[in-house]
């Protein structure tokens, strides 16, 4: 049995199709729902579970009173670890793209699968060329960008995570937890750098004007131009925070979705600093 671990539902789709078409990939897909490149990592009280910490964070970000947000990745990973302990034939393949959430997940999983040396594999597509739907070469930033055919080809990249990596990655994860920054960026290879919660605020503000605009429009523009790897929920939360801090003016219900409120710059022009430059595909 191979447990294929991937970050995000969208990334799981082509992987599941590839598994159906190739016997060498036969196994179970385990989807990590959380984006570990944003939000707190350090528990705030004794006895708190990591899943409880992360669920509380996303509940604040998503603003969903009807259906409480539940992040249960830890529990599912523990179930995979238990299955591996019970059967020495089981293996884990972690599918990784050059995206901060993927790399943070890699470092995090070391604490669970580092104890199974020789059975913990990684498929890392960073910096490698693949073919898109039109047969043109491109460099994907997410597993979801690969076709099932390209995923089948990528299986040859699977390699065992070494003892040295397990030790180093485990230490790197502990440093991230201790740092407990609000944002974690990928700065080449597996180098993760902690940033403040407001790291992307200047980019959001750069699309605001003296006229009210839908929050959804501001977020979509920022995601498109700057390739921000946080997702729209997180950026929407930052817009709400900016309104609460009076750095932006809000109109509508900020307790609802991005299409339910508008934002604009205050009447007086303030110095919000220089927005970080967009990341090119070659640097990602």
Secondary structure, DSSP 8 states (H G I E B T S, - for coil): -EEEEEESHHHHHHHHHHHHH-GGG-EEEEEE---TTBS--S-SSTT--HHHHHHHHHHHHHT-SSS-----HHHHHHHHHHHHHH-TT-EEEEEE-SSHHHHHHHHHHHHHHTTSTTSEEEEE-TT--EE-TTS-EE--SSGGGS-HHHHHHHGGG-EE--HHHHHHHHHHHHHHHHH--SEEEE-STT-EEEE-TTTTHHHHHTT--SS-EEHHHHHHHHHHHH--TT-HHHHHHHHHHHHHTTSEEEEE-TTS-GGGEEEEE-SS------------TTT-
